[in-house]
């Protein structure tokens, strides 16, 4: 303890003897700034004449190093190898929501199970990401934690998730929204000064899903 106090007292005594900090005595720490090498100032400096770049060729050009992947003009490696697979530009990327997380949001009071739940409710409560591109898909992960009766509308839902909700007396509807319709659903205040957009029909490839009563499509025959 005495050693600690002695160290503190020594520092305080040094500070007491130092001059008051002012604009005229502020200095950089020695070694903080390094002088730039002056090139082209004669052979005695070691950086004269060619300034350390040697004679002719690529090394004398600025920048002297080529871009990453350049192989001197021959076909680079990333163009010689064949391509595999493709990226589907028509893919739909849905935000996923687990039943366990949905129950957690209900328990925390962030979602009211007594009123119908749509994607705007999920968006505003933080149950899914703020950036919903194509919709929300309901998954049955942690379904053993789910125990609430709800009526929910999402873009897609797995059969197990539908079964878990309906066993609790709830209801699931899978509805299609294009980007404009999804924007109107999530941010209706953006359309205060104009007419609301019409509901878009699903594309032909998506029509079987939304007309199938097994997937609880919103265009399915209710009698089935």
QUIJO-V806918 format. One line per field, one symbol per residue. phi: phi as a letter, one per 20 degrees, with the letter a starting at -180 (. if undefined). A space follows every 50 residues. Layout:
# QUIJO-V806918
phi = ???
This chain:
# QUIJO-V806918
phi = .fffffffffffffffeffffbfececffgnfddfffedmdnfffncele lnemdlnffeecffefffnfcnofffffdfffecmbdffefddefeceff fffffffenecefedgdcffffffenfcffdeecqcdedeflffeebcec dcccebbfgffffffffenebccddecefffffffecfffdfdbfffffe fffgfefgfedeffelffdffffe
